[in-house]
Amino acid sequence: MKPEDIHITDYMRILLGEVPWIFLLEVVFRVFFMYLVLILALRFMGKRMAARLSRSEMAALVSLAAANGVAILAPDRGLLPVVIIALVIIGFQKFVAWRTQNNPLAEQRIMGDIDVLVKDGVLQLACMQHCRMSQEQVFAQFRYEQIDNLAKVKRAYLEANGAFTILKTEDKKAGLSILPSWDKEFQETQNKAPHVYACCNCGNTVNSQNLTQAPCHVCQEKQWNEAVLS
């Protein structure tokens, strides 16, 4: 289309583009056909496609959506190529599932590996940096799980598909409060552990009656808060 053919008051072009009205009926058929292709493709790729997706599954879903979008809206594009694309994607997903079923190394390379974000109430800062996770993002996930004390977390894993797995400890331990710093009123309701301080950076705790500028032996930071017990 030439620039001189574009007019802001050309409502028919804005609504229909350069296709006749009859194409709207064809769009109904195309959408119905694409919907069936997607349903069948997801059905053949297994129940995992209806849950939290892995990297390869997300790539497969995006590829299907991209192929369908063009075929739905472009009158000069046929439907058969979409079927071929779907078959190729299904075949590749089946191959990946077969290849990774009994091969942990191949699964790790294709799907990714598990990362440990917290060990025994202490943030694993190097791992968080590798995963591009901030302290506040991790704390937000813990608060969502009704956790207000970092020491309650025995292990926190970031799964290969991006999901969090949190294992809590049954012991009552002193640790870093993970409540927002501005919520002073709620923080005052937490029980303070006597003579126990928590590193504000990693959550490591130490017993001391006079701790001011001593560096944390885990992360070397010097900012401390009174540990909470819950």
N, C-alpha and C positions, 0 to 999 in steps of 0.2 A: 504494500500500500504506500502510495506517495504522500509526502507531508501535506500537499495541498488538498488531499482527499479527506483529511481529518478535520471535522468540525464539532465543536462542543455541543451543538444543538442537534446533532445527528443521532437521535434517540434510537432509531432502528438499528444502526450499526453498533451502538453501545450495548443494546439488549441482545441482539442476535449475532453480531459479528458479520461475516460475509457468507452466511449460509441461509438457505430458505427456511420458512416456518416448518416445513415437513421434517427437517432434520431434528426437531425437538422430539418427534415420535421415535425417530431412530435412536436418540439418546436414551430414551426409556429402555429400549431393547438392549442397548450397549451396557447400561448400568446393571440391568438384571443379569446379563451374561457375565460381566466382570465380577459381580457379587458371587455368583455360583463358582467361578474360577477361584476366587479368594477362599471361599468356604471349603472347597475341595482341597485346595493346596494346604491350608492350615490343618485340615483333617488328616491328610497324609503325612504331614510333618510332625504330628504327634501332639499330645496334650501340653507339652512344654511351651508351645507357641501361644497358649492361652494364659500362661503364668508370667513371671518375671523373665525377661528374655536375656539370653547370653549374647555375646558379640556377634557370633555367626547368625544366630536367629534374628537379631535386630537387622543385620545386613540383608538377610533374606526377605524380611517383611518390607523393608524400605524399597528393595528392588522390585518386589511385586507391586507395591503401591505406585512406584514411578512408571512402570510399564502400563498399568491400568489407566493412569490419568491421561496419558497421551491418546490411548485408543478410545477413551470415552468422548473426548472433546474434539478430536481431529477427524473430520469426515473423510479425509483421504487416507486414513490408516485403517487397516483391516484388523480383525479380531484373532485370526489364527496365530500371528506372531506372539500374542500374549500367552496363548496356550503353550507354545513352544518354550517361552521364557519360564513359565510356571513349572513345566516339566523339568527343565534344566535345574532350576533352583531346588525343586523337590529331590532330584537325584543327587545334587551336591550335598544337601542336608543329610540324606540317608547315608552317603559315603562318609561324611564327617562323624555321624553317630556310630557307624560301624568301625571306623578307624580309631576312635577314642574309647571304645567300649572296654578294651582290655590293654590299653596302652596309656598309662598315666602321663608319660612324657609328651606324647602327641596331644593329649587333652590339655596339658598345661600350656603348650605352645599355641594351640588354637583358641582355647577358651579363656586363658589367663590363669593366674594362681591366686590362692588365698593370702591375704595380708593380715598381720596381727597389729591392731591399733592400740590395744591396752593389754598389759600383763600385770596381774596382781595390783590393780589400782594405779599403775604408772603408765602414762602415755608413751608410746613408742614414736618419738618425734621423727626419727629418720624414716620410718615406714610411712608416717603421715605425710612427710614431704614428698616421698616417692609417689604416694597415691593422690597428691594434691588435695589433701584434706586439712582444713583449718581446725584449730581447737574448738571454735564455736560450732562448727558443723558436727563434730563428734559429740559435743556436749548436748546439742539440740536433740540428737538421736537418743541419747541417754535419758534426757528429760521426757521425751515421748514415751519411753519405757518405764516411767515413774521412778527414775533413779535421781537422787539429789546429792549423792556422795560418791565420788570417783572410786573410793575404796570398796564399794559394793560390787564393782566389776572385776571378776576374776580374769575373764578373757573377753575381748571384743574383736571379732573377725570381720573383715570386709571381703565378702565372697567374690568370686570371679565375675558374677553377674551384677555386682554393685549392691547386693543386699547386705544388711547388717545382721550378724549373729552375735548375741550378747549372752554370756554365761555369768550368772551372778554368784557371789559367794554367800554362804549361809552364816558366816561369822560376822560378828559386830566389830567393825574396824574403823579407826579414825582415818579420814582422808580429806581430799580437797572438795570444798563445796562447788557444785557445778550450776548453782542458781545464777541468774544474770546479776552482774555486779550492781546494777541500778536498783534491784529489788531488795533494798535494805530491810524493809519490814518483814519480808519472808525469811531473809537470812537470819534475823534476830531470833526466829523461832527454832532454829537448829541448835542442837546441843553441842557446845564446844568441848573438845577433848583437852583436858588440862595438860599444859606443858608440851603439847604436840603441835608442830607446825607443818604445813603442806606447801610445797613449791607451787607457785602460781603458774609456772610454765609446763611442768611435766606431771605434777601431782605427787612426787616423791615426798614421804613424810619423815620427820626426824623428831626426836625427843630432846627438848632443850628449854630451859627457863629464860634464857636471854639470847634470842636469835635475831640479829638485825641485818648485818651485811655479809654473813657467811655465805659462800656460793654453794649451790646444790651440787652434790657429787655426781649426779646423773646428767644434768644439762648445763651446769655452771651458772645458772641464773641466780640472782640475789633477792628476788622478790618473794616474800613469804606471807601466808595468811594462817590464822589459827585454823587448825583442822577441826572438822565437825565429826560427831559420832552419831551414827544412826544405823 
